[in-house]
């Protein structure tokens, strides 16, 4: 086998975001683009020589080709071993588990998560460190620096490896181990949840629909829900991963999982519905006639986690991203455990989990998980819900009603303004920043601002600082609005507006969220001069 050092030069735009580098697939397919970024990863971590990595992805278009390139570059850079999921498939939480289980030096995960897939859609790559979690900001900054100074990359000239057969292969001196992507993950889930109780619930006639959205979670859900837990065949739909996700946007929310939502709101609804996204780290939970917001799901899981064997001794604490509702804060206070508010991005939870400060984490964007791995985990959330249902023996709607009666309700919604002009979106944010100091006491659409700020975070473990993480505006009467620009899109800018209104126990807690949140929506439209800056006031997606 021969190695080649290929001359190259920096390519603009290779700055990793909150979840790695995401671009249009054709950009990754361009000359030197993928190779530059992979070499930048190796350079940023002090080289690959003698190291072991996990590599896998969600199966989207270009996944298989990119993995072959990564293997050849790892070999040329002196890696000792690469562990790859069969056919190149690994859900993001399963990859995190393999990194931790095998004590590797990290992993390269190929996914654009919930973004659409296909030659004309999105692709992404991120590096996870040895704890199994996304690279922290110091590492991503080093990756960016390496991408901006790169002048060559190393690659092997070697035939492609057959990734379809489990076993071992060699590429020069580097060992390639191809593993069943599901087996180790399934074994981990059995240590956390009462599979016997869930199996008995299915045997007693409990019904469920899980929409895998033609994404990587399909094989995991089939193996665990149908084969291991005894759910009837057909419980998991759209279970075969496809390179373009069947032309469907693999984002588990009421908009993109509409078929599941329509079923769950119909007279033929099963007892429980769930969906997961492109790489398996997000989830949607819905009961018969009852959608569960991700913020409420986090709070319910925290309040009931002790019902699962893996959490029977309680939790150390909880962390949520800043835009996520404060519903879990009220549970943490009742439990007497710490509650942390972090910037958006799962990497901010890693230090807290490694230090033993938190057990469960969650984001409003449908990501929930625990310290069993260092990624959010869609199937984990589904299984914990099933465990809770098996023990409490009441419906999802009844669990939510009980929770709100005890803690009150944080009405919540996220409004996404997608592919808006980046200039206008940034002008809008800067316009609000310029008003922050003067907002308290002012009224908009009849609501008076009590305080406002730009969120910054000081990591309590390593002292690192993260600034400019979103704008927070509080109103009299328990309202809060958050504004931030998302880093997960690949076109223009995505402006996210998060609306939250708290109502105490004893009030009417069954009102339509759109009705409760309408005054906040109108207030923020007025406050931001939204139409002036982005040309519209209606969002593309409401979740």
N, C-alpha and C positions, 0 to 999 in steps of 0.2 A: 504494500500500500504506500502511495506517495502523498505527501502533504504539499500544499501550495500556499504561499503567502501572496495574497492578492492586494495590489495597490488600490486604494480607495480615497475618498475625501468625505468630510462631514456632509450630512444631508440635513437641511433645516427641518424642524418640526418633530424631533424625536424626544420631546420632553414627556416623561411618563406622567399620567394624571393620577387620580385617586385609585384607579384600578389598572395601572399599567399604561401601555401605549395602545391607543385605539385609532385606527384610520380606516379608510375605504380599502377593501381587499386588494384592488388593483394597485394601490400605493405600495402595500407590502410586497406585491409581486414585481415591483419595479426593480431595475438593476441596482444591486448592492444594498437595497433598503433593509430587507430582513437580515442579511449578513452583517451589515453595519451595527444594527441594534443588538444582535446576539453577541457580537464581539465586544460591544460596549458593556454589556452585562458582565461578561467574563473579566474585562479589564477593571471594571468598577469593584469587583469583589476580590481583587488580588490575583486573578488568574484562575484557570480551571485545573491546573496540574495536580494530579493525585486525588481529585475531589469526586464525589458521587452526587448525582442529581436525579430528581424525578422529572419526567417530561410527559405531558399529555394534554388533551384539550377536549373541547365540546363537540368535535366532529364536523364543524362548519367547513365550508368551502375553503380550500388551501391548507387545511389542518394537516392532512397526511403529507403533502409535499413539504411543508415547512418543517415538520418533525424530522424528515430525512435530512434536510439541510442542517438542522440543529445537531443531529447525531454526528454528522461528518465534521462539523465545526468543533464539537466537544472532543472528538477523537484527536483532531489536529491540535487542540489546545491542551492535550495531555490528561483529560479526565480519566479516572480509573473505572467508573461504572455509570451507566445511565439506566434507570428503571423506567420502563414505558408501559402504559396501559395497552392492552390488546387492541389492535386496530388504531392505536393512537388515542383511544378514548379514556378519559378520566374526568369525573366531575371535579369541580374545584375543591369541595370539602374532602373528597376521597384522595385527591392529590396531597392536600395538607396532611391528612392522616398518614399517607405513605412516607412523606418526608419525616414525620415524627417517629413513626414505627421503625423505619430503617436508619434513623439517625443520620440522614444525608446532609449534605452541605447546602441544600436548598432545592428549588424546583422551578422549572419554566412551564408556565401554564398558558396554553393557547386558547384564548376565548375573548369575545367581546360581550360576554355575559348575556344580557337580555336584548342586545341589539340584533337586528335582522342579519341573516347570513346569506351568502351567495357571491358570485363574482363581482356584482355591482353593488354589494352591500358592505357589511362591516367585518373587520378582523381585529384581533388584539393579542398582545403578548404581555405577560407580567412575570416578574421574578419574585418568588417567595423565599424567604430566608430559612435558616435551619430550624426555627421554632415552628415552621409550617405556615406562618402568616405572611401577608404582603410586605414587601420591602418597605421599611420606614423611610421617612423623608431624607435622612442622611444618605441612605443607599441610593434612592432614586435621584438625588442631586448628583451623586458620584456617577451614576449612569448617564445623566445628561452631560456632565462634564466630559466623560469619555466619548460620547457621541459627537461632541463638538470639537474634539481634538484628534479623532481617529484618522489614521493614514493607511492602515492595512488590516486585513483579517486573515485568519488561518482556516483552511478547509481541506478535508481529505478527499482524494479521488478514489471512490469506492462504490460498488453497486449498492442500490437501495437494499435495506434490510426488510425481510418479510415480517411485518408486524402482526400478521393474522394468527400466528402460532405461538402459544404460550411456551416459554422456555428461554434458553440462553443462546446468545450469538456473540461473535467477536468482531470488532472493527479495529484492526491493528492490535494494539495492546489494551484497548478499552473493551470492557465487558458490557453487553447489552442484555438486560433481563426484562423479558416481556411477561407481564403478570395479568391475571384476571382482574379487571378493574373493580369488580363488585365484592369479591370474597372477603378481603380484609375489612372493608367498610361495613359489610353486613355483620361480621363478627364483633366489631366495635359497637354497633347499635344494640346487639343482644346483651351487652354488658350494661347498657344504660336503661333499657325499657323492659317492662314486664310483658314479654312476648306471649307468655301463657295466657295472661288475662286478655290481651288483644285478640289472640287466636280464639279464645272462648267467646268473645263478643261477636266475632264474625260467624262462628259456628251457630250462634243463637239467632242469626238472621240480620245482623247489622249490615247496612248497605253503604257503598262508597263509590265515588267516581274520582279517579286521579287522572288529570290531563298532563301528560309528559311533554306536550307541545312539539313532538318530533325532535326532542333535544336529548342531551346525554343522560338525563335522569331516567329515561324509559327503562333501560335494562336493570337499573337499581330498583326501581319501583316494582317491576315485574318480579324480580327475584325475592324481594323482601315482602311486599304486600300479598302477592298471589301465591308464590311458592312456599315461603316460610310461614306467613301468618294465616294462610288459608282463605284469603279473600277470593271470591269467585272469579274465574277466568273472565276477562273483559272488564274487570274493575279499572285497570290501567288502559287508557286509550292514547292513541298517537304515540305509541311506545317505541317505534323504530327511529333512531336518530337519522336525520337527513341533512345533507350539506346545506340546504337552504331552509331547513325547518318546515318543509312543505309549503313554503311561500308565506308562512305565518310569522308574525312578530312574536318571538318567544319570551314575552314579558308577562308574568302571571299577575294580571290585574283585571278588573271587571271589563275593561275596554278590549284588550287583546285576547282574553280568555272568555269571550262573550258566550260562546256555545255552552261552556260549563256554567256560566252564570245564568243563562236562560233556563237550563235544566234545573238548577238548584232553586230557582224561583217559581218553578212550575208545579203542577199537581203530581207530577211523576218523579219528583226529586228524591234521591237517596238520602240517607241520614247525614252524610258528610261528603263534602267536596274539597278537592285540593288541586293545586297545579304548581309546577316548578318551571324554571327558566332555562335558558340556553345551556349554562354550565352547571346547573343544579344547586346554586347557592341561595336562590330566592324562593319564596313560597307565597301562595295565596290560600287562605282558609275561608271556607264558606259552609255554613250549615243550611239545613232546609229552610229556605226563606230568610236567611240571615247572613249577610256579608260581615266579615270580621276585618276591621282595618288592621294593618300591620302594627300600629301603635297599641291598639287594644289587645292584639294577639300577644305582644311582648308582655303586657301587664298581666294578662290571664296566665300565661305560661310561668311567669315569675311567682304569682300567687299560688299556683298549683304544682309547681315542680316537685315538691316533696312527695307527691303521689307516685313518682317514677323511682325505681330502685337506685338509679345512678345519682339521684339528688335527695334521697331520703333523709340525709343529715342536714338539709338546708343548703342555702347558698351563701357565699362570702359577700357578694354584692352584685350590683347590676350596673351596666353602662349603656347609654343610648346616645345616638348622634343628636346634635343640637336641634335639627329640624323635627325630630321625632317628638310626639306629644309627651306631656308630663304624666301620663297615666301611670307609667311604671314607677315614677317618683313616689306616688302615694302608697304604692304597695311596699316599696323599699322602706319608707318611713314606718309603716305598720310592722314590718318584719324586723326593724332595727338594724338594717344593713346599709352599707355605703351605696350611694347612687352617683354616678359620674356622667357629666355631659361633655361629649367630645365633638370634634369636627366630623363632618361626613367622611367616610372611608374606614373600612374595617381595620386598616393598619393601626389606627389609633387605639384599638382595644387590646392589641397584642401585649404591650407592656403591662397593662393592668391585669391581664390573665396570667402572664408569666410570674408576676409578683404575688399572685394569690389574692388579689384585691376584689376581683369580680369572677362570677361563675357564668352568668347569662348576659348576653349583649343583644342589642337590636337596633335596626334602622327603619325609618318610616318607609323606605323604598323596598319593603317586602323581604328584608334580610334579618333573620334571627339565628342565634346559635349559642353555643356554650363553650366552655374550656376543654371539651373533648377534642377539638381541633382548633386551629387559629384562623378559620374562615367562617362566614355565615353558612348555614347548612339547611337547605330547603326540606329535605327528607327528614332530618332530625326534628324540625318543627312539626311536621305532619305526624311523626311517630309520637312525639310528646303529647300532641292533641289527642291522638288515639288512646294513649295510655290514660290520660285524664278522663276521657269519655268512658273508658272501660271500667274505671274505678268509681266515678261519680254516678254513672248510669242515668244521666239526664242529657237533654239535647244541647247543641251548640247555643241555640237561642236562650235556653234556660241558664246556661253557664254565664253568658253575657249579662242577662238580666240580673242574676245574683251578684255579679261583680259590680255592676253599676249601682245597685242598691246599697252596696257596702262602701264603695269608694267614690261614688259620683261618676260622671261621664265627661270625658274630654272629647267633645265633638271635633272631628278632624277631617281635613281634605287637602290634597295637593293638586295644584293647578299648574300644568306644564305648558309653556309657550315655546314650541319647538321651532328650530331652524329660523329664528328671528335674526335680523341683521346684527352682527356682533357689535358694530359701532353703536347702534341705538341701544342695545342691551347694556353695554358698559356706560353709556351716558345716563341711562335710567338709574343704574346703581349709584353712580357718582352724584347724581342729582339728590338722591335720598341721603347719601353720606353727608352731603353738604348741609342737610337740614337737621341731622340727628340731635345736635345740642339744643336746638330750639323747638323740637317737637313736643316735649312734655307740656301739657296744658292746652294744646291745640286740639280742635275737633274736626273730624272728617266724617261725613255722612252721619252726623249725630253721635259719633263715638269719640271720646276724649282720650288722648294718648297720656299714659302715666309715666313711661320711660322708654328709651330707645338706645340701642348701641350697635356697634359692630363686634361680632363675636371673635374673641381670641382665646387660645387654649395654651395653658402651661402644663406640660405632662408631669404628673406628680411623681413619676418614677425616675425619669432621666432629665427632667428639667427643660426639655426642648420646647421651643415656642412655635406656635402656629397662628399666624395673623390673617386677617381678611377672610374669615370663614363664614361670612353671611351676616345679614342685617336682621336684628330683632326689634320688634315694636310691640309694646304691651298697651292694652286699652283697659279702661275702667270696666268692671263687670266680669273679669276673667278671660278676656280675649287676648290672643297673641297672633302676630303675623311674622313670618320669616321670609326673607328674600335672599336668593342666592343664584349664581350662575353655575350650572352643572358642567362637570368635566367629562361626562360619559358620551356625549354626542359626537358626531363626526362632520356635521354641516352647520355653519353659522354658529349661533349660540342657543342654548336652552335656558330660558328663565323659569325658575321654579318659585312658586308662591305657595306657602304653607299657611293654612288657616286653622286656628284652634280656639275653641270656646269651651270653657269648663262650666259645668252645672253641678251643683252639690246634690248629695242624696236627698231624696224627698221631693225634688222638683220633677216635672214631667221629663223623663229621660228617653222617651220613644219618638220624639219629634224627628222629622226628616232632617238629616244633617244639612242639606242644601238650604233649608229654611232658616235653621239656626245660624249658619255661617254667612248668609247673604249680606247682613250689614257689614261684616268684616271685609267681604269681597269688594263691596262698593267703596268702603273707606280706603282701602289700599289702592284701588284704581284712581281715586281722587288724589291721594297723597303722592303717588308716584308720577302723575301725569302720564300714565301708561300709553294712552293713544298717541300722544305727541311723540314719544320716543320710539315705540315699536310698531305704531300704526294699527294697533288693535287692542281690544280688551277681553276678547273671548279666548280661553285656552284651547289647545289642541286635545289635551287629555286631562280628564279629571279622575282622580282616584282617591 
